Amino acid sequence: MPGKYKHVLAAASFFATFDTGRDLRAPQELIAETSGASLSTVGRAIKYGRQKGWLWVEHKSKGKGDCDVHWLTIPRHDHGHSFTDVRARAREYDHTSH
């Protein structure tokens, strides 16, 4: 991974939920400010992270005031992102938490 992308993605990871790596919902401007990278570098790093499997898009931005929501992932591993897998995990959680 190119060093400048690694730095940006590491900075972005601080905005994800600590224990799950989910719900990374920081605007690119905030990631740029946090990482010290330009906005264009942040955009390229996020695109790279998606293409290489380090980020999974849970929600695409619908425009101004909204941002993409990502999950941190590990490339080439089955993460169960399909709706079937998510529903199965939710049912399992409901049965074990009550």
PyMOL commands that set and color helices and strands:
alter all, ss='L'
color gray80, all
select helices_A, chain A and resi 3-13+28-35+39-52+83-97
alter helices_A, ss='H'
color red, helices_A
select strands_A, chain A and resi 55-59+69-72
alter strands_A, ss='S'
color yellow, strands_A
deselect
rebuild
show_as cartoon
